Amino acid sequence: MVLPSLSKLFRKVLAETANIGRAMGVLPPDNIEDLLWATALELPSGLRASTAVDLEFGRSLEIEWV
């Protein structure tokens, strides 16, 4: 399920990240945000970050090392 509010936030993050890269001299395709969004939409709906799973099960988090 795609939540509109999270979709909007994710797309803003993609755009900001691409713009930072461009400002630093990285030249991604002009439509990189759309390409990455399309890729994200193809991910399995139950996919979760390993940190979220660790948090759910009370495991140690890697946050300090990251």
PQR file with spaces between the fields and no chain letter, atoms N, CA, C, O and H, PARSE charges and radii, in Angstrom:
ATOM       1  N    MET     1       0.841   -1.181    0.000 -0.4000 1.5000
ATOM       2  CA   MET     1       0.000    0.000    0.000 -0.0000 2.0000
ATOM       3  C    MET     1       0.887    1.245    0.000  0.5500 1.7000
ATOM       4  O    MET     1       1.848    1.337    0.763 -0.5500 1.4000
ATOM       5  N    VAL     2       0.557    2.173   -0.844 -0.4000 1.5000
ATOM       6  CA   VAL     2       1.307    3.421   -0.947 -0.0000 2.0000
ATOM       7  C    VAL     2       0.520    4.513   -0.226  0.5500 1.7000
ATOM       8  O    VAL     2      -0.616    4.816   -0.590 -0.5500 1.4000
ATOM       9  H    VAL     2      -0.224    2.098   -1.464  0.4000 1.0000
ATOM      10  N    LEU     3       1.133    5.096    0.794 -0.4000 1.5000
ATOM      11  CA   LEU     3       0.497    6.184    1.535 -0.0000 2.0000
ATOM      12  C    LEU     3       0.890    7.513    0.905  0.5500 1.7000
ATOM      13  O    LEU     3       2.079    7.804    0.777 -0.5500 1.4000
ATOM      14  H    LEU     3       2.056    4.849    1.090  0.4000 1.0000
ATOM      15  N    PRO     4      -0.083    8.322    0.511 -0.5600 1.5000
ATOM      16  CA   PRO     4       0.234    9.581   -0.175  0.2800 2.0000
ATOM      17  C    PRO     4       1.201   10.477    0.596  0.5500 1.7000
ATOM      18  O    PRO     4       2.114   11.051    0.002 -0.5500 1.4000
ATOM      19  N    SER     5       1.015   10.605    1.902 -0.4000 1.5000
ATOM      20  CA   SER     5       1.885   11.512    2.666 -0.0000 2.0000
ATOM      21  C    SER     5       3.323   10.999    2.690  0.5500 1.7000
ATOM      22  O    SER     5       4.261   11.788    2.580 -0.5500 1.4000
ATOM      23  H    SER     5       0.273   10.140    2.385  0.4000 1.0000
ATOM      24  N    LEU     6       3.507    9.684    2.831 -0.4000 1.5000
ATOM      25  CA   LEU     6       4.859    9.136    2.829 -0.0000 2.0000
ATOM      26  C    LEU     6       5.456    9.144    1.429  0.5500 1.7000
ATOM      27  O    LEU     6       6.661    9.333    1.266 -0.5500 1.4000
ATOM      28  H    LEU     6       2.745    9.043    2.920  0.4000 1.0000
ATOM      29  N    SER     7       4.623    8.940    0.428 -0.4000 1.5000
ATOM      30  CA   SER     7       5.095    9.008   -0.951 -0.0000 2.0000
ATOM      31  C    SER     7       5.640   10.396   -1.260  0.5500 1.7000
ATOM      32  O    SER     7       6.695   10.538   -1.878 -0.5500 1.4000
ATOM      33  H    SER     7       3.643    8.787    0.561  0.4000 1.0000
ATOM      34  N    LYS     8       4.916   11.403   -0.829 -0.4000 1.5000
ATOM      35  CA   LYS     8       5.343   12.783   -1.059 -0.0000 2.0000
ATOM      36  C    LYS     8       6.675   13.054   -0.352  0.5500 1.7000
ATOM      37  O    LYS     8       7.576   13.661   -0.930 -0.5500 1.4000
ATOM      38  H    LYS     8       4.058   11.288   -0.327  0.4000 1.0000
ATOM      39  N    LEU     9       6.794   12.603    0.895 -0.4000 1.5000
ATOM      40  CA   LEU     9       8.036   12.790    1.646 -0.0000 2.0000
ATOM      41  C    LEU     9       9.195   12.064    0.965  0.5500 1.7000
ATOM      42  O    LEU     9      10.279   12.626    0.812 -0.5500 1.4000
ATOM      43  H    LEU     9       6.062   12.109    1.365  0.4000 1.0000
ATOM      44  N    PHE    10       8.964   10.814    0.558 -0.4000 1.5000
ATOM      45  CA   PHE    10      10.025   10.034   -0.081 -0.0000 2.0000
ATOM      46  C    PHE    10      10.483   10.696   -1.374  0.5500 1.7000
ATOM      47  O    PHE    10      11.678   10.754   -1.662 -0.5500 1.4000
ATOM      48  H    PHE    10       8.083   10.357    0.683  0.4000 1.0000
ATOM      49  N    ARG    11       9.532   11.191   -2.145 -0.4000 1.5000
ATOM      50  CA   ARG    11       9.901   11.853   -3.401 -0.0000 2.0000
ATOM      51  C    ARG    11      10.686   13.139   -3.140  0.5500 1.7000
ATOM      52  O    ARG    11      11.576   13.492   -3.914 -0.5500 1.4000
ATOM      53  H    ARG    11       8.560   11.144   -1.912  0.4000 1.0000
ATOM      54  N    LYS    12      10.354   13.844   -2.043 -0.4000 1.5000
ATOM      55  CA   LYS    12      11.128   15.039   -1.674 -0.0000 2.0000
ATOM      56  C    LYS    12      12.554   14.652   -1.285  0.5500 1.7000
ATOM      57  O    LYS    12      13.507   15.346   -1.639 -0.5500 1.4000
ATOM      58  H    LYS    12       9.630   13.558   -1.415  0.4000 1.0000
ATOM      59  N    VAL    13      12.697   13.550   -0.558 -0.4000 1.5000
ATOM      60  CA   VAL    13      14.026   13.072   -0.176 -0.0000 2.0000
ATOM      61  C    VAL    13      14.830   12.707   -1.423  0.5500 1.7000
ATOM      62  O    VAL    13      16.011   13.041   -1.522 -0.5500 1.4000
ATOM      63  H    VAL    13      11.922   12.986   -0.270  0.4000 1.0000
ATOM      64  N    LEU    14      14.197   12.027   -2.366 -0.4000 1.5000
ATOM      65  CA   LEU    14      14.883   11.689   -3.621 -0.0000 2.0000
ATOM      66  C    LEU    14      15.362   12.949   -4.339  0.5500 1.7000
ATOM      67  O    LEU    14      16.505   13.019   -4.791 -0.5500 1.4000
ATOM      68  H    LEU    14      13.238   11.756   -2.286  0.4000 1.0000
ATOM      69  N    ALA    15      14.484   13.936   -4.439 -0.4000 1.5000
ATOM      70  CA   ALA    15      14.831   15.174   -5.145 -0.0000 2.0000
ATOM      71  C    ALA    15      15.960   15.910   -4.429  0.5500 1.7000
ATOM      72  O    ALA    15      16.891   16.398   -5.068 -0.5500 1.4000
ATOM      73  H    ALA    15      13.556   13.879   -4.071  0.4000 1.0000
ATOM      74  N    GLU    16      15.876   15.988   -3.108 -0.4000 1.5000
ATOM      75  CA   GLU    16      16.914   16.697   -2.357 -0.0000 2.0000
ATOM      76  C    GLU    16      18.258   15.982   -2.485  0.5500 1.7000
ATOM      77  O    GLU    16      19.296   16.624   -2.650 -0.5500 1.4000
ATOM      78  H    GLU    16      15.119   15.592   -2.589  0.4000 1.0000
ATOM      79  N    THR    17      18.232   14.663   -2.411 -0.4000 1.5000
ATOM      80  CA   THR    17      19.466   13.901   -2.542 -0.0000 2.0000
ATOM      81  C    THR    17      20.073   14.088   -3.926  0.5500 1.7000
ATOM      82  O    THR    17      21.282   14.278   -4.056 -0.5500 1.4000
ATOM      83  H    THR    17      17.389   14.142   -2.277  0.4000 1.0000
ATOM      84  N    ALA    18      19.244   14.036   -4.949 -0.4000 1.5000
ATOM      85  CA   ALA    18      19.740   14.248   -6.312 -0.0000 2.0000
ATOM      86  C    ALA    18      20.310   15.655   -6.465  0.5500 1.7000
ATOM      87  O    ALA    18      21.346   15.837   -7.105 -0.5500 1.4000
ATOM      88  H    ALA    18      18.262   13.881   -4.843  0.4000 1.0000
ATOM      89  N    ASN    19      19.653   16.638   -5.891 -0.4000 1.5000
ATOM      90  CA   ASN    19      20.133   18.020   -5.988 -0.0000 2.0000
ATOM      91  C    ASN    19      21.454   18.215   -5.258  0.5500 1.7000
ATOM      92  O    ASN    19      22.317   18.956   -5.728 -0.5500 1.4000
ATOM      93  H    ASN    19      18.811   16.491   -5.371  0.4000 1.0000
ATOM      94  N    ILE    20      21.620   17.562   -4.121 -0.4000 1.5000
ATOM      95  CA   ILE    20      22.898   17.641   -3.395 -0.0000 2.0000
ATOM      96  C    ILE    20      24.000   17.028   -4.255  0.5500 1.7000
ATOM      97  O    ILE    20      25.090   17.585   -4.384 -0.5500 1.4000
ATOM      98  H    ILE    20      20.919   16.960   -3.739  0.4000 1.0000
ATOM      99  N    GLY    21      23.697   15.877   -4.837 -0.4000 1.5000
ATOM     100  CA   GLY    21      24.678   15.247   -5.721 -0.0000 2.0000
ATOM     101  C    GLY    21      25.052   16.158   -6.876  0.5500 1.7000
ATOM     102  O    GLY    21      26.230   16.311   -7.197 -0.5500 1.4000
ATOM     103  H    GLY    21      22.811   15.424   -4.732  0.4000 1.0000
ATOM     104  N    ARG    22      24.058   16.757   -7.495 -0.4000 1.5000
ATOM     105  CA   ARG    22      24.326   17.672   -8.616 -0.0000 2.0000
ATOM     106  C    ARG    22      25.194   18.849   -8.167  0.5500 1.7000
ATOM     107  O    ARG    22      26.106   19.267   -8.880 -0.5500 1.4000
ATOM     108  H    ARG    22      23.100   16.632   -7.233  0.4000 1.0000
ATOM     109  N    ALA    23      24.898   19.378   -6.977 -0.4000 1.5000
ATOM     110  CA   ALA    23      25.674   20.507   -6.449 -0.0000 2.0000
ATOM     111  C    ALA    23      27.121   20.101   -6.164  0.5500 1.7000
ATOM     112  O    ALA    23      28.020   20.941   -6.166 -0.5500 1.4000
ATOM     113  H    ALA    23      24.157   19.038   -6.397  0.4000 1.0000
ATOM     114  N    MET    24      27.334   18.816   -5.922 -0.4000 1.5000
ATOM     115  CA   MET    24      28.682   18.318   -5.636 -0.0000 2.0000
ATOM     116  C    MET    24      29.375   17.791   -6.891  0.5500 1.7000
ATOM     117  O    MET    24      30.475   17.242   -6.818 -0.5500 1.4000
ATOM     118  H    MET    24      26.603   18.134   -5.921  0.4000 1.0000
ATOM     119  N    GLY    25      28.727   17.960   -8.040 -0.4000 1.5000
ATOM     120  CA   GLY    25      29.351   17.585   -9.292 -0.0000 2.0000
ATOM     121  C    GLY    25      28.981   16.207   -9.822  0.5500 1.7000
ATOM     122  O    GLY    25      29.501   15.778  -10.852 -0.5500 1.4000
ATOM     123  H    GLY    25      27.833   18.405   -8.100  0.4000 1.0000
ATOM     124  N    VAL    26      28.085   15.510   -9.127 -0.4000 1.5000
ATOM     125  CA   VAL    26      27.603   14.225   -9.630 -0.0000 2.0000
ATOM     126  C    VAL    26      26.506   14.524  -10.641  0.5500 1.7000
ATOM     127  O    VAL    26      25.641   15.362  -10.387 -0.5500 1.4000
ATOM     128  H    VAL    26      27.661   15.859   -8.291  0.4000 1.0000
ATOM     129  N    LEU    27      26.532   13.860  -11.765 -0.4000 1.5000
ATOM     130  CA   LEU    27      25.562   14.153  -12.807 -0.0000 2.0000
ATOM     131  C    LEU    27      24.668   12.938  -13.079  0.5500 1.7000
ATOM     132  O    LEU    27      24.881   12.205  -14.045 -0.5500 1.4000
ATOM     133  H    LEU    27      27.235   13.179  -11.972  0.4000 1.0000
ATOM     134  N    PRO    28      23.666   12.736  -12.217 -0.5600 1.5000
ATOM     135  CA   PRO    28      22.738   11.632  -12.476  0.2800 2.0000
ATOM     136  C    PRO    28      21.832   11.996  -13.650  0.5500 1.7000
ATOM     137  O    PRO    28      21.774   13.159  -14.051 -0.5500 1.4000
ATOM     138  N    PRO    29      21.127   11.015  -14.199 -0.5600 1.5000
ATOM     139  CA   PRO    29      20.168   11.337  -15.260  0.2800 2.0000
ATOM     140  C    PRO    29      19.166   12.384  -14.772  0.5500 1.7000
ATOM     141  O    PRO    29      18.845   12.447  -13.585 -0.5500 1.4000
ATOM     142  N    ASP    30      18.680   13.198  -15.699 -0.4000 1.5000
ATOM     143  CA   ASP    30      17.719   14.245  -15.323 -0.0000 2.0000
ATOM     144  C    ASP    30      16.481   13.677  -14.647  0.5500 1.7000
ATOM     145  O    ASP    30      15.859   14.350  -13.824 -0.5500 1.4000
ATOM     146  H    ASP    30      18.940   13.147  -16.664  0.4000 1.0000
ATOM     147  N    ASN    31      16.118   12.447  -14.985 -0.4000 1.5000
ATOM     148  CA   ASN    31      14.906   11.849  -14.428 -0.0000 2.0000
ATOM     149  C    ASN    31      15.211   10.821  -13.323  0.5500 1.7000
ATOM     150  O    ASN    31      14.426    9.899  -13.103 -0.5500 1.4000
ATOM     151  H    ASN    31      16.623   11.900  -15.653  0.4000 1.0000
ATOM     152  N    ILE    32      16.338   10.980  -12.638 -0.4000 1.5000
ATOM     153  CA   ILE    32      16.750   10.002  -11.630 -0.0000 2.0000
ATOM     154  C    ILE    32      15.692    9.819  -10.542  0.5500 1.7000
ATOM     155  O    ILE    32      15.472    8.705  -10.065 -0.5500 1.4000
ATOM     156  H    ILE    32      16.976   11.729  -12.818  0.4000 1.0000
ATOM     157  N    GLU    33      15.040   10.915  -10.153 -0.4000 1.5000
ATOM     158  CA   GLU    33      14.010   10.816   -9.123 -0.0000 2.0000
ATOM     159  C    GLU    33      12.877    9.896   -9.577  0.5500 1.7000
ATOM     160  O    GLU    33      12.402    9.058   -8.810 -0.5500 1.4000
ATOM     161  H    GLU    33      15.219   11.819  -10.540  0.4000 1.0000
ATOM     162  N    ASP    34      12.454   10.058  -10.819 -0.4000 1.5000
ATOM     163  CA   ASP    34      11.377    9.211  -11.351 -0.0000 2.0000
ATOM     164  C    ASP    34      11.823    7.755  -11.478  0.5500 1.7000
ATOM     165  O    ASP    34      11.051    6.837  -11.199 -0.5500 1.4000
ATOM     166  H    ASP    34      12.840   10.739  -11.442  0.4000 1.0000
ATOM     167  N    LEU    35      13.064    7.549  -11.896 -0.4000 1.5000
ATOM     168  CA   LEU    35      13.583    6.186  -12.026 -0.0000 2.0000
ATOM     169  C    LEU    35      13.636    5.487  -10.670  0.5500 1.7000
ATOM     170  O    LEU    35      13.248    4.325  -10.547 -0.5500 1.4000
ATOM     171  H    LEU    35      13.691    8.295  -12.123  0.4000 1.0000
ATOM     172  N    LEU    36      14.120    6.204   -9.650 -0.4000 1.5000
ATOM     173  CA   LEU    36      14.205    5.611   -8.316 -0.0000 2.0000
ATOM     174  C    LEU    36      12.821    5.381   -7.713  0.5500 1.7000
ATOM     175  O    LEU    36      12.598    4.385   -7.026 -0.5500 1.4000
ATOM     176  H    LEU    36      14.435    7.147   -9.750  0.4000 1.0000
ATOM     177  N    TRP    37      11.904    6.294   -7.969 -0.4000 1.5000
ATOM     178  CA   TRP    37      10.537    6.128   -7.477 -0.0000 2.0000
ATOM     179  C    TRP    37       9.911    4.882   -8.098  0.5500 1.7000
ATOM     180  O    TRP    37       9.259    4.101   -7.404 -0.5500 1.4000
ATOM     181  H    TRP    37      12.085    7.104   -8.527  0.4000 1.0000
ATOM     182  N    ALA    38      10.107    4.696   -9.395 -0.4000 1.5000
ATOM     183  CA   ALA    38       9.567    3.517  -10.073 -0.0000 2.0000
ATOM     184  C    ALA    38      10.170    2.241   -9.485  0.5500 1.7000
ATOM     185  O    ALA    38       9.470    1.242   -9.319 -0.5500 1.4000
ATOM     186  H    ALA    38      10.637    5.330   -9.958  0.4000 1.0000
ATOM     187  N    THR    39      11.446    2.272   -9.175 -0.4000 1.5000
ATOM     188  CA   THR    39      12.102    1.121   -8.552 -0.0000 2.0000
ATOM     189  C    THR    39      11.514    0.853   -7.173  0.5500 1.7000
ATOM     190  O    THR    39      11.260   -0.298   -6.817 -0.5500 1.4000
ATOM     191  H    THR    39      12.015    3.084   -9.310  0.4000 1.0000
ATOM     192  N    ALA    40      11.300    1.907   -6.401 -0.4000 1.5000
ATOM     193  CA   ALA    40      10.729    1.752   -5.060 -0.0000 2.0000
ATOM     194  C    ALA    40       9.333    1.140   -5.128  0.5500 1.7000
ATOM     195  O    ALA    40       8.970    0.328   -4.277 -0.5500 1.4000
ATOM     196  H    ALA    40      11.507    2.842   -6.690  0.4000 1.0000
ATOM     197  N    LEU    41       8.559    1.520   -6.120 -0.4000 1.5000
ATOM     198  CA   LEU    41       7.208    0.976   -6.255 -0.0000 2.0000
ATOM     199  C    LEU    41       7.206   -0.517   -6.585  0.5500 1.7000
ATOM     200  O    LEU    41       6.210   -1.203   -6.356 -0.5500 1.4000
ATOM     201  H    LEU    41       8.854    2.180   -6.811  0.4000 1.0000
ATOM     202  N    GLU    42       8.306   -1.015   -7.116 -0.4000 1.5000
ATOM     203  CA   GLU    42       8.412   -2.432   -7.462 -0.0000 2.0000
ATOM     204  C    GLU    42       8.867   -3.297   -6.288  0.5500 1.7000
ATOM     205  O    GLU    42       8.823   -4.524   -6.379 -0.5500 1.4000
ATOM     206  H    GLU    42       9.116   -0.458   -7.302  0.4000 1.0000
ATOM     207  N    LEU    43       9.302   -2.682   -5.189 -0.4000 1.5000
ATOM     208  CA   LEU    43       9.765   -3.457   -4.038 -0.0000 2.0000
ATOM     209  C    LEU    43       8.592   -4.206   -3.410  0.5500 1.7000
ATOM     210  O    LEU    43       7.455   -3.738   -3.475 -0.5500 1.4000
ATOM     211  H    LEU    43       9.337   -1.685   -5.115  0.4000 1.0000
ATOM     212  N    PRO    44       8.855   -5.360   -2.804 -0.5600 1.5000
ATOM     213  CA   PRO    44       7.774   -6.110   -2.150  0.2800 2.0000
ATOM     214  C    PRO    44       7.105   -5.269   -1.061  0.5500 1.7000
ATOM     215  O    PRO    44       7.773   -4.537   -0.332 -0.5500 1.4000
ATOM     216  N    SER    45       5.804   -5.382   -0.961 -0.4000 1.5000
ATOM     217  CA   SER    45       5.059   -4.542   -0.017 -0.0000 2.0000
ATOM     218  C    SER    45       5.438   -4.793    1.435  0.5500 1.7000
ATOM     219  O    SER    45       5.319   -3.883    2.256 -0.5500 1.4000
ATOM     220  H    SER    45       5.261   -5.977   -1.553  0.4000 1.0000
ATOM     221  N    GLY    46       5.887   -5.984    1.778 -0.4000 1.5000
ATOM     222  CA   GLY    46       6.249   -6.294    3.160 -0.0000 2.0000
ATOM     223  C    GLY    46       7.688   -5.994    3.517  0.5500 1.7000
ATOM     224  O    GLY    46       8.127   -6.281    4.630 -0.5500 1.4000
ATOM     225  H    GLY    46       5.984   -6.723    1.111  0.4000 1.0000
ATOM     226  N    LEU    47       8.428   -5.417    2.580 -0.4000 1.5000
ATOM     227  CA   LEU    47       9.843   -5.132    2.813 -0.0000 2.0000
ATOM     228  C    LEU    47      10.006   -4.120    3.939  0.5500 1.7000
ATOM     229  O    LEU    47       9.303   -3.110    3.989 -0.5500 1.4000
ATOM     230  H    LEU    47       8.071   -5.184    1.676  0.4000 1.0000
ATOM     231  N    ARG    48      10.938   -4.404    4.838 -0.4000 1.5000
ATOM     232  CA   ARG    48      11.204   -3.484    5.951 -0.0000 2.0000
ATOM     233  C    ARG    48      12.702   -3.372    6.159  0.5500 1.7000
ATOM     234  O    ARG    48      13.458   -4.303    5.880 -0.5500 1.4000
ATOM     235  H    ARG    48      11.508   -5.224    4.797  0.4000 1.0000
ATOM     236  N    ALA    49      13.111   -2.228    6.648 -0.4000 1.5000
ATOM     237  CA   ALA    49      14.522   -2.013    6.953 -0.0000 2.0000
ATOM     238  C    ALA    49      14.943   -2.918    8.103  0.5500 1.7000
ATOM     239  O    ALA    49      14.160   -3.177    9.017 -0.5500 1.4000
ATOM     240  H    ALA    49      12.497   -1.472    6.875  0.4000 1.0000
ATOM     241  N    SER    50      16.177   -3.395    8.056 -0.4000 1.5000
ATOM     242  CA   SER    50      16.655   -4.280    9.110 -0.0000 2.0000
ATOM     243  C    SER    50      16.621   -3.598   10.470  0.5500 1.7000
ATOM     244  O    SER    50      16.405   -4.259   11.486 -0.5500 1.4000
ATOM     245  H    SER    50      16.813   -3.185    7.314  0.4000 1.0000
ATOM     246  N    THR    51      16.831   -2.281   10.505 -0.4000 1.5000
ATOM     247  CA   THR    51      16.764   -1.558   11.772 -0.0000 2.0000
ATOM     248  C    THR    51      15.364   -1.616   12.360  0.5500 1.7000
ATOM     249  O    THR    51      15.209   -1.747   13.575 -0.5500 1.4000
ATOM     250  H    THR    51      17.005   -1.744    9.679  0.4000 1.0000
ATOM     251  N    ALA    52      14.343   -1.519   11.518 -0.4000 1.5000
ATOM     252  CA   ALA    52      12.962   -1.608   12.002 -0.0000 2.0000
ATOM     253  C    ALA    52      12.682   -2.978   12.592  0.5500 1.7000
ATOM     254  O    ALA    52      12.014   -3.088   13.620 -0.5500 1.4000
ATOM     255  H    ALA    52      14.468   -1.413   10.532  0.4000 1.0000
ATOM     256  N    VAL    53      13.186   -4.023   11.951 -0.4000 1.5000
ATOM     257  CA   VAL    53      12.995   -5.389   12.454 -0.0000 2.0000
ATOM     258  C    VAL    53      13.732   -5.559   13.781  0.5500 1.7000
ATOM     259  O    VAL    53      13.179   -6.115   14.729 -0.5500 1.4000
ATOM     260  H    VAL    53      13.729   -3.934   11.116  0.4000 1.0000
ATOM     261  N    ASP    54      14.972   -5.085   13.854 -0.4000 1.5000
ATOM     262  CA   ASP    54      15.732   -5.183   15.102 -0.0000 2.0000
ATOM     263  C    ASP    54      15.029   -4.453   16.238  0.5500 1.7000
ATOM     264  O    ASP    54      14.962   -4.956   17.360 -0.5500 1.4000
ATOM     265  H    ASP    54      15.422   -4.634   13.083  0.4000 1.0000
ATOM     266  N    LEU    55      14.510   -3.279   15.948 -0.4000 1.5000
ATOM     267  CA   LEU    55      13.794   -2.497   16.960 -0.0000 2.0000
ATOM     268  C    LEU    55      12.554   -3.244   17.440  0.5500 1.7000
ATOM     269  O    LEU    55      12.280   -3.292   18.639 -0.5500 1.4000
ATOM     270  H    LEU    55      14.564   -2.871   15.037  0.4000 1.0000
ATOM     271  N    GLU    56      11.818   -3.815   16.521 -0.4000 1.5000
ATOM     272  CA   GLU    56      10.608   -4.553   16.862 -0.0000 2.0000
ATOM     273  C    GLU    56      10.899   -5.727   17.790  0.5500 1.7000
ATOM     274  O    GLU    56      10.122   -6.004   18.703 -0.5500 1.4000
ATOM     275  H    GLU    56      12.041   -3.776   15.547  0.4000 1.0000
ATOM     276  N    PHE    57      12.009   -6.413   17.563 -0.4000 1.5000
ATOM     277  CA   PHE    57      12.332   -7.599   18.340 -0.0000 2.0000
ATOM     278  C    PHE    57      13.288   -7.322   19.503  0.5500 1.7000
ATOM     279  O    PHE    57      13.794   -8.253   20.129 -0.5500 1.4000
ATOM     280  H    PHE    57      12.640   -6.187   16.822  0.4000 1.0000
ATOM     281  N    GLY    58      13.534   -6.040   19.788 -0.4000 1.5000
ATOM     282  CA   GLY    58      14.356   -5.678   20.935 -0.0000 2.0000
ATOM     283  C    GLY    58      15.832   -6.005   20.776  0.5500 1.7000
ATOM     284  O    GLY    58      16.545   -6.146   21.770 -0.5500 1.4000
ATOM     285  H    GLY    58      13.123   -5.284   19.278  0.4000 1.0000
ATOM     286  N    ARG    59      16.291   -6.124   19.559 -0.4000 1.5000
ATOM     287  CA   ARG    59      17.694   -6.418   19.304 -0.0000 2.0000
ATOM     288  C    ARG    59      18.532   -5.153   19.389  0.5500 1.7000
ATOM     289  O    ARG    59      18.012   -4.039   19.320 -0.5500 1.4000
ATOM     290  H    ARG    59      15.712   -6.010   18.752  0.4000 1.0000
ATOM     291  N    SER    60      19.834   -5.343   19.539 -0.4000 1.5000
ATOM     292  CA   SER    60      20.753   -4.208   19.526 -0.0000 2.0000
ATOM     293  C    SER    60      20.679   -3.512   18.176  0.5500 1.7000
ATOM     294  O    SER    60      20.553   -4.158   17.136 -0.5500 1.4000
ATOM     295  H    SER    60      20.256   -6.247   19.594  0.4000 1.0000
ATOM     296  N    LEU    61      20.758   -2.203   18.204 -0.4000 1.5000
ATOM     297  CA   LEU    61      20.720   -1.432   16.970 -0.0000 2.0000
ATOM     298  C    LEU    61      22.129   -1.042   16.534  0.5500 1.7000
ATOM     299  O    LEU    61      23.035   -0.911   17.357 -0.5500 1.4000
ATOM     300  H    LEU    61      20.860   -1.678   19.049  0.4000 1.0000
ATOM     301  N    GLU    62      22.294   -0.862   15.240 -0.4000 1.5000
ATOM     302  CA   GLU    62      23.591   -0.509   14.662 -0.0000 2.0000
ATOM     303  C    GLU    62      23.783    1.000   14.560  0.5500 1.7000
ATOM     304  O    GLU    62      24.773    1.466   13.996 -0.5500 1.4000
ATOM     305  H    GLU    62      21.558   -0.969   14.572  0.4000 1.0000
ATOM     306  N    ILE    63      22.856    1.751   15.095 -0.4000 1.5000
ATOM     307  CA   ILE    63      22.837    3.202   14.890 -0.0000 2.0000
ATOM     308  C    ILE    63      24.148    3.862   15.324  0.5500 1.7000
ATOM     309  O    ILE    63      24.663    4.731   14.621 -0.5500 1.4000
ATOM     310  H    ILE    63      22.052    1.373   15.553  0.4000 1.0000
ATOM     311  N    GLU    64      24.693    3.455   16.480 -0.4000 1.5000
ATOM     312  CA   GLU    64      25.932    4.085   16.953 -0.0000 2.0000
ATOM     313  C    GLU    64      27.091    3.850   15.999  0.5500 1.7000
ATOM     314  O    GLU    64      27.949    4.717   15.834 -0.5500 1.4000
ATOM     315  H    GLU    64      24.274    2.748   17.051  0.4000 1.0000
ATOM     316  N    TRP    65      27.119    2.661   15.360 -0.4000 1.5000
ATOM     317  CA   TRP    65      28.221    2.345   14.443 -0.0000 2.0000
ATOM     318  C    TRP    65      28.036    3.039   13.107  0.5500 1.7000
ATOM     319  O    TRP    65      29.015    3.334   12.422 -0.5500 1.4000
ATOM     320  H    TRP    65      26.422    1.957   15.493  0.4000 1.0000
ATOM     321  N    VAL    66      26.821    3.297   12.737 -0.4000 1.5000
ATOM     322  CA   VAL    66      26.566    3.950   11.465 -0.0000 2.0000
ATOM     323  C    VAL    66      26.879    5.418   11.617  0.5500 1.7000
ATOM     324  O    VAL    66      26.737    6.182   10.662 -0.5500 1.4000
ATOM     325  H    VAL    66      26.026    3.058   13.293  0.4000 1.0000
